Amino acid sequence: MRISSIELHAACQVSTPLLDACAREGIPVLLATPGQAPLFIIGQQAEARRHRALAAHHGAWTGLDEARRARIAARLIDAKLAACALLVRQRYSASDHHLMAQIQRARAALGRTARIGAFERRQHRGQTQDPVNLALNYGYALLRHRVGTVVRLAGLDPYLGILHEANGRHDALVSDLMEPYRPSIDRLVLRLISLNVLQAKSFVEEDGALLIATDARMRIVQSFTRMLDATPRHGGLALHAHLRRSVESYRDATQESALADWTPNLLSARPESADDFVADGDGRSPEVFDGEESDAIP
């Protein structure tokens, strides 16, 4: 009864008695193998709770008018911009002043925007020949998969987006809630490139498309997993726990009829804030990667 859920993120064998026991105790089992849509195996009582949570989510989402949705979308964008600012300040140099000013202007403009404009398109797998963009896309896919499992375990409908269009063709809410965490993937890719984990030989061409080599993909997955589970040096929640708390706060807002007032948890609000990264001398602090310190990231 002390187990809230079981998540399977890799191939493994699970016995029938274990699944039967989980079903009887109402412990949801989520099969979240990479590359496949997450699948629930759940007991009757837990399934009933999930249906009630879905009903609350649908009711809260339907009750939002355009102005309220625009405000929530603006808060999501603001949380992403705040995370971008944290990323810049962690490796701040004098030449970054103009970039920080742009971020500040963008955040200020969100308060004056009545609606959010449409986004044209981003290059995905097989559409880009740029290795950095390819690595970012792969990292975002890993993040999307992890956010998608948390959204489903929270009992939310992954297709009811606010910032992204809820058209039923993709899990728009997952796209919404992962936005503030995208800069964490940017930071990870920068680290891998700076430390020569990702090099020219990490990418291969196949049928005219640029792809990430198998061993490089494995290193990205390993680094992504460590990033999620690592405890910040200056205290606070690990990234995965922070992400889970943010999704659960969204769920709680739907159940309390307070979705219009929901605000994402800012990463910069953690004890590991931008000011904690200012060191003596040149204003840089060492990175820790694979157990070794490195100060090579611009």
C-alpha positions in Angstrom: 0.0 0.0 0.0 3.0 2.3 0.2 3.5 2.1 -3.6 1.6 4.8 -5.5 2.5 3.6 -9.0 4.9 1.6 -11.0 6.5 3.1 -14.1 8.4 0.9 -16.6 10.7 3.0 -18.8 12.7 0.1 -20.3 12.2 -3.4 -21.5 11.8 -5.9 -18.6 9.7 -8.9 -17.6 6.8 -8.5 -15.2 5.0 -11.5 -13.7 1.3 -12.0 -13.9 1.0 -12.3 -10.1 2.6 -8.9 -9.7 0.1 -7.3 -12.2 -2.8 -9.1 -10.5 -1.6 -7.8 -7.1 -1.3 -4.2 -8.4 -4.8 -4.4 -9.9 -6.3 -5.6 -6.7 -4.6 -2.9 -4.6 -5.4 -0.2 -7.2 -1.8 0.5 -8.0 -1.5 1.8 -11.6 1.2 0.3 -13.8 2.4 2.4 -16.7 4.3 0.9 -19.6 6.4 3.8 -20.9 8.9 2.1 -23.3 10.6 4.8 -25.4 9.1 5.0 -28.9 5.7 3.7 -27.8 2.6 5.5 -26.5 2.4 5.1 -22.7 -0.1 2.3 -21.8 -2.0 1.9 -18.5 -2.6 -1.3 -16.6 -4.8 -0.3 -13.7 -7.2 -1.6 -11.0 -10.9 -0.9 -10.9 -10.8 1.6 -8.0 -7.8 3.5 -9.5 -9.5 3.5 -12.9 -12.6 5.1 -11.3 -10.4 7.8 -9.7 -8.8 8.4 -13.1 -12.2 8.9 -14.8 -13.2 11.4 -12.1 -9.9 13.3 -12.6 -10.5 13.3 -16.4 -14.0 14.6 -15.8 -12.7 17.4 -13.6 -10.0 18.3 -16.2 -12.6 18.4 -19.0 -14.9 20.6 -17.0 -12.2 23.0 -16.0 -10.8 23.2 -19.6 -14.3 23.8 -21.1 -14.9 26.6 -18.6 -12.0 28.7 -19.8 -12.8 31.5 -22.2 -10.2 32.8 -24.7 -8.9 35.5 -22.4 -8.2 33.1 -19.6 -6.5 30.6 -21.9 -4.4 33.5 -23.2 -3.3 34.3 -19.7 -2.4 30.7 -18.9 -0.5 30.5 -22.2 1.4 33.7 -21.3 2.4 32.2 -17.9 3.7 29.1 -19.6 5.8 31.2 -22.0 7.0 33.4 -19.1 8.1 30.3 -17.2 10.1 29.2 -20.2 11.7 32.6 -20.7 12.6 32.6 -17.0 14.3 29.2 -17.4 16.1 30.6 -20.5 17.3 33.6 -18.4 18.6 31.1 -15.8 20.4 29.2 -18.5 22.2 32.4 -19.7 23.0 33.6 -16.2 24.6 30.3 -15.2 27.3 31.0 -17.8 27.0 34.7 -17.9 29.5 36.9 -19.7 29.4 40.6 -20.5 28.4 39.9 -24.1 25.2 38.3 -22.9 23.8 41.5 -21.6 21.8 42.2 -24.8 20.3 38.7 -24.7 19.2 39.1 -21.1 17.6 42.5 -22.1 15.7 40.8 -24.9 14.4 38.1 -22.5 13.3 40.8 -20.1 11.5 42.8 -22.8 9.8 39.6 -24.0 8.6 38.8 -20.4 7.3 42.3 -19.9 5.5 42.2 -23.3 3.6 39.1 -22.2 1.6 41.2 -19.6 0.4 43.4 -22.4 -0.6 40.6 -24.9 -4.2 39.7 -25.1 -3.7 36.6 -27.3 -0.9 34.3 -28.4 0.0 34.1 -32.0 0.3 31.0 -34.1 3.6 29.1 -34.5 4.4 28.2 -38.0 6.6 25.0 -37.8 9.8 23.6 -36.4 12.1 21.2 -38.2 11.8 17.6 -36.9 13.5 14.3 -37.5 14.5 13.8 -41.1 13.8 17.5 -41.9 17.0 19.1 -40.6 20.7 18.7 -41.6 21.9 20.7 -38.6 23.4 18.4 -36.0 22.6 20.8 -33.1 19.0 21.1 -34.0 18.9 17.3 -34.4 20.3 16.8 -30.9 17.9 19.3 -29.5 14.9 17.5 -31.2 16.1 14.2 -29.7 16.4 15.7 -26.2 12.9 17.3 -26.5 11.5 13.9 -27.5 13.0 12.3 -24.4 11.5 15.2 -22.3 8.1 14.9 -24.0 8.0 11.2 -23.3 8.8 11.7 -19.6 6.3 14.6 -19.2 3.7 12.5 -21.0 4.0 9.7 -18.4 3.6 12.1 -15.6 0.6 13.7 -17.2 -1.1 10.4 -17.6 -0.3 9.2 -14.1 -1.8 12.5 -12.8 -5.1 11.5 -14.5 -5.1 14.4 -16.9 -6.2 14.3 -20.6 -3.0 14.8 -22.5 -4.8 16.1 -25.6 -6.4 19.2 -23.9 -3.8 21.8 -24.5 -4.0 25.6 -23.9 -0.8 27.1 -25.4 -0.8 24.4 -28.1 -4.0 23.7 -30.1 -6.2 21.0 -28.7 -7.0 19.4 -32.0 -6.9 15.7 -30.9 -4.0 14.9 -33.2 -1.3 15.2 -30.6 -0.9 15.4 -26.8 -1.1 19.2 -26.7 -1.1 19.4 -22.9 2.2 17.5 -22.7 3.6 20.1 -25.2 2.2 22.9 -22.9 3.7 21.6 -19.6 7.1 20.7 -21.1 7.7 24.3 -22.3 9.3 25.6 -19.1 11.7 22.6 -19.1 13.0 22.9 -22.7 15.9 25.2 -21.7 17.1 22.3 -19.5 17.5 20.2 -22.7 19.3 23.2 -24.4 21.7 23.3 -21.5 22.2 19.5 -21.6 23.0 19.6 -25.4 25.4 22.5 -24.9 27.2 20.5 -22.2 27.5 17.4 -24.4 28.9 19.4 -27.2 31.3 21.4 -25.1 32.6 18.3 -23.4 33.1 16.5 -26.8 30.5 13.8 -25.9 28.8 14.9 -29.1 31.1 15.3 -32.1 31.0 15.2 -35.9 31.3 11.4 -35.8 28.2 11.3 -33.5 26.0 12.0 -36.6 25.5 9.7 -39.6 23.8 10.2 -42.9 21.2 7.7 -44.0 19.1 8.0 -47.2 20.0 11.6 -47.4 18.8 12.3 -43.8 21.1 13.3 -40.9 20.7 10.9 -37.9 22.3 10.5 -34.5 24.5 7.5 -34.2 23.3 4.7 -31.9 26.1 5.2 -29.3 25.5 8.9 -29.2 21.8 8.4 -28.6 22.7 6.1 -25.7 24.9 8.8 -24.2 22.2 11.4 -24.6 19.6 9.1 -22.9 22.0 8.3 -20.0 22.9 12.0 -19.5 19.2 12.9 -19.7 18.3 10.4 -17.0 21.1 11.7 -14.7 19.9 15.2 -15.3 16.4 14.3 -14.2 17.5 12.5 -11.0 20.4 14.7 -9.9 20.0 16.7 -6.7 20.9 20.4 -7.2 24.2 21.3 -5.6 22.6 24.1 -3.6 19.5 22.1 -2.5 16.0 21.9 -3.8 14.1 19.4 -5.9 15.6 17.2 -8.6 14.3 18.1 -12.0 12.0 15.1 -12.2 10.5 15.9 -8.9 10.0 19.5 -9.9 8.4 18.4 -13.1 6.0 16.0 -11.3 5.1 18.7 -8.8 4.3 21.2 -11.6 2.0 18.6 -13.3 0.3 17.7 -10.0 -0.3 21.4 -9.3 -2.1 21.7 -12.7 -4.2 18.7 -11.9 -5.1 20.1 -8.4 -6.1 23.4 -10.1 -8.5 21.5 -12.4 -10.1 19.6 -9.5 -10.5 22.8 -7.4 -12.0 24.8 -10.3 -9.0 27.1 -10.1 -7.4 26.4 -13.5 -7.7 30.1 -14.6 -5.4 31.0 -11.7 -2.9 28.3 -12.2 0.8 29.4 -12.5 3.7 27.1 -13.5 6.4 26.5 -10.9 9.4 28.5 -12.0 12.7 26.7 -12.1 14.4 29.9 -11.1 12.5 29.9 -7.9 14.4 26.9 -6.6 17.3 27.3 -4.2 19.5 26.7 -7.1 18.9 30.2 -8.5 20.9 32.2 -11.0 22.7 34.1 -8.2 24.0 30.8 -6.8 26.1 30.3 -9.9 28.1 33.5 -9.6 31.6 32.6 -8.6 34.7 34.6 -7.7 36.9 35.8 -10.6 35.3 35.6 -14.0 31.7 34.9 -12.8 31.7 31.3 -13.8 31.2 28.1 -11.8 32.4 24.6 -12.7 30.1 22.1 -14.2 30.0 18.5 -13.0 29.6 15.8 -15.7 30.2 12.1 -15.3 31.8 12.7 -12.0 34.4 15.2 -13.3 34.4 18.9 -13.1 34.5 20.9 -16.3 34.3 24.7 -16.9 34.4 24.5 -20.7 30.8 25.5 -21.6 30.5 29.0 -22.9 
